[in-house]
Amino acid sequence: MTRDPLRPPTTRVRSAISQAVGKLDRVNGRLAFAEFTLSAHLKIAAEGDQDLARKLLEKAEGGCLVSASLACPVKLTEKDVSW
């Protein structure tokens, strides 16, 4: 089966789990988030889609509205893709 070059590639995600851990610090006498560390775990339908799934995770990390809106660093440290 040949993929249509005008149609973006797709991958079937069977499950997606993410976890966020926030670090608190005192700023001007008040508690505030100093940083967030994220991990993402995807289960995909086919082994051959691993590279595409990783690229999608990186794209999601770079375009995340929530991360861009926070006043502290957000790091995606773990990107696990399995099938």
Rosetta silent file (secondary structure, phi, psi, omega in degrees, C-alpha in Angstrom):
SEQUENCE: MTRDPLRPPTTRVRSAISQAVGKLDRVNGRLAFAEFTLSAHLKIAAEGDQDLARKLLEKAEGGCLVSASLACPVKLTEKDVSW
SCORE:     score description
SCORE:     0.000 S_00000001
   1 L     0.000  128.223 -178.676    0.000    0.000    0.000 S_00000001
   2 L   -96.999  136.237  179.510    1.437    3.357   -1.052 S_00000001
   3 L   -83.100  138.399  175.730    0.980    6.420    1.118 S_00000001
   4 L   -67.946  120.079 -176.710   -0.443    9.575   -0.491 S_00000001
   5 L   -65.548  -17.933  179.369    2.442   12.117   -0.355 S_00000001
   6 L   -86.483  -11.781 -179.204   -0.017   14.989    0.190 S_00000001
   7 L  -101.006  129.571 -179.341   -1.489   13.381    3.283 S_00000001
   8 L   -63.562  148.205  178.857    0.511   13.616    6.524 S_00000001
   9 L   -64.960  150.074  178.420    1.637   10.292    8.021 S_00000001
  10 L  -126.680  156.788  173.812   -0.469    8.869   10.836 S_00000001
  11 L  -138.869  144.164  179.982    0.195    6.417   13.600 S_00000001
  12 L   -90.357  122.423  178.498   -2.305    4.626   15.813 S_00000001
  13 E   -97.053  121.770  179.520   -1.801    5.306   19.498 S_00000001
  14 E   -84.365  -34.986  174.713   -3.125    2.509   21.710 S_00000001
  15 E  -158.381  154.225  178.116   -2.486    4.372   24.964 S_00000001
  16 E  -138.648  126.694  178.836   -0.790    7.528   26.196 S_00000001
  17 E  -128.151  131.684  176.265    0.340    8.162   29.754 S_00000001
  18 E  -130.625  152.514  179.926    2.036   11.322   30.953 S_00000001
  19 E  -136.976  139.303  177.453    3.310   12.376   34.337 S_00000001
  20 E  -124.616  135.015  175.827    4.307   15.806   35.606 S_00000001
  21 E  -122.517  123.122 -179.687    6.379   16.539   38.708 S_00000001
  22 E  -104.210  142.345  177.172    6.552   20.129   39.904 S_00000001
  23 E  -108.155  126.294 -179.909    9.261   21.640   42.088 S_00000001
  24 E   -95.694  149.254  176.308    8.208   24.417   44.481 S_00000001
  25 E  -148.635  161.138  176.631   10.390   27.287   45.652 S_00000001
  26 E   -89.431  127.088  177.556    9.865   30.529   47.557 S_00000001
  27 E  -127.786  117.531 -177.627    9.730   33.622   45.361 S_00000001
  28 L    54.561   39.682  177.390    9.228   36.966   47.104 S_00000001
  29 L    79.503    3.444 -179.357    8.068   35.140   50.232 S_00000001
  30 E  -122.379  150.826  175.978    5.453   33.082   48.376 S_00000001
  31 E   -73.782  136.818  177.452    5.462   29.532   47.093 S_00000001
  32 E  -148.572  156.351  176.250    5.745   29.241   43.319 S_00000001
  33 E   -72.248  131.147  178.467    6.634   26.531   40.855 S_00000001
  34 E   -95.190  -32.189  177.393   10.330   26.584   40.013 S_00000001
  35 E  -167.388  160.701  173.263   10.221   23.875   37.321 S_00000001
  36 E  -124.809  139.685  173.144    8.248   20.972   35.926 S_00000001
  37 E  -117.951  126.085 -176.031    9.642   17.648   34.759 S_00000001
  38 E  -113.314  150.622  169.885    7.458   15.649   32.391 S_00000001
  39 E  -134.294  145.255 -179.231    7.538   12.079   31.159 S_00000001
  40 E  -132.064  136.351  179.713    5.484   10.612   28.326 S_00000001
  41 E  -129.893  117.756  179.348    4.837    6.964   27.503 S_00000001
  42 E  -112.010  139.051  168.053    3.100    5.989   24.261 S_00000001
  43 E  -111.690  123.238 -177.608    1.929    2.554   23.164 S_00000001
  44 E  -112.600  164.379 -173.821    1.503    2.411   19.411 S_00000001
  45 L   -75.798  -31.039 -174.408   -0.107   -0.198   17.177 S_00000001
  46 L  -133.041  140.211 -179.579    2.927   -1.037   14.992 S_00000001
  47 H   -58.187  -37.458 -177.048    6.653   -1.287   15.659 S_00000001
  48 H   -66.005  -11.904 -178.602    7.474    0.563   12.437 S_00000001
  49 H   -91.615    5.976 -175.305    5.764    3.725   13.720 S_00000001
  50 H   -59.953  -46.414 -178.824    8.259    4.320   16.572 S_00000001
  51 H   -62.298  -42.811  178.258   10.244    7.056   14.821 S_00000001
  52 H   -63.372  -41.736  179.564    7.091    8.898   13.824 S_00000001
  53 H   -62.538  -41.446  177.686    5.706    8.618   17.372 S_00000001
  54 H   -64.074  -40.872  177.616    8.931   10.089   18.805 S_00000001
  55 H   -62.641  -39.097  178.172    8.784   12.958   16.310 S_00000001
  56 H   -65.115  -38.809  176.613    5.179   13.622   17.337 S_00000001
  57 H   -62.760  -43.045  179.172    6.216   13.753   21.009 S_00000001
  58 H   -64.662  -39.685  177.891    8.971   16.260   20.176 S_00000001
  59 H   -64.544  -42.113  178.327    6.533   18.362   18.153 S_00000001
  60 H   -63.306  -39.285  179.196    4.017   18.314   21.022 S_00000001
  61 H   -62.619  -44.912 -177.824    6.745   19.371   23.446 S_00000001
  62 H   -70.901  -26.760 -176.241    7.759   22.342   21.301 S_00000001
  63 L  -108.865   19.740 -176.242    4.206   23.540   20.651 S_00000001
  64 L   -75.239  118.161 -179.855    2.660   23.060   24.087 S_00000001
  65 H   -64.692  -39.257 -179.485    0.512   26.069   25.018 S_00000001
  66 H   -64.069  -48.024  179.419    0.563   25.195   28.725 S_00000001
  67 H   -60.201  -41.523 -179.425    4.376   24.952   28.831 S_00000001
  68 H   -68.043  -22.886 -177.320    4.728   28.226   26.938 S_00000001
  69 H   -88.022  -13.562 -178.036    2.365   29.938   29.400 S_00000001
  70 L   -83.416  151.133 -179.281    4.269   28.982   32.554 S_00000001
  71 L   -93.327   19.030  179.257    6.856   31.246   34.147 S_00000001
  72 L  -137.185  161.221  179.329    9.202   28.332   34.915 S_00000001
  73 L   -66.534  145.966  175.379   11.140   25.800   32.835 S_00000001
  74 E  -126.879  122.075 -177.967    9.366   22.665   31.636 S_00000001
  75 E  -118.195  131.102  172.392   11.529   19.669   30.658 S_00000001
  76 E   -96.429  103.126 -171.632   10.376   16.509   28.912 S_00000001
  77 E   -94.227  -25.723 -175.463   12.945   14.068   30.236 S_00000001
  78 E  -129.624  123.106  177.943   11.511   10.700   29.302 S_00000001
  79 E  -126.688  100.398 -176.779    9.974    9.796   25.961 S_00000001
  80 E  -108.975  125.108  177.350    9.113    6.119   25.867 S_00000001
  81 E  -124.175  125.760  177.790    7.492    4.575   22.803 S_00000001
  82 E  -136.449  171.582  178.961    6.552    0.894   22.680 S_00000001
  83 L  -127.532    0.000    0.000    4.155   -1.297   20.732 S_00000001
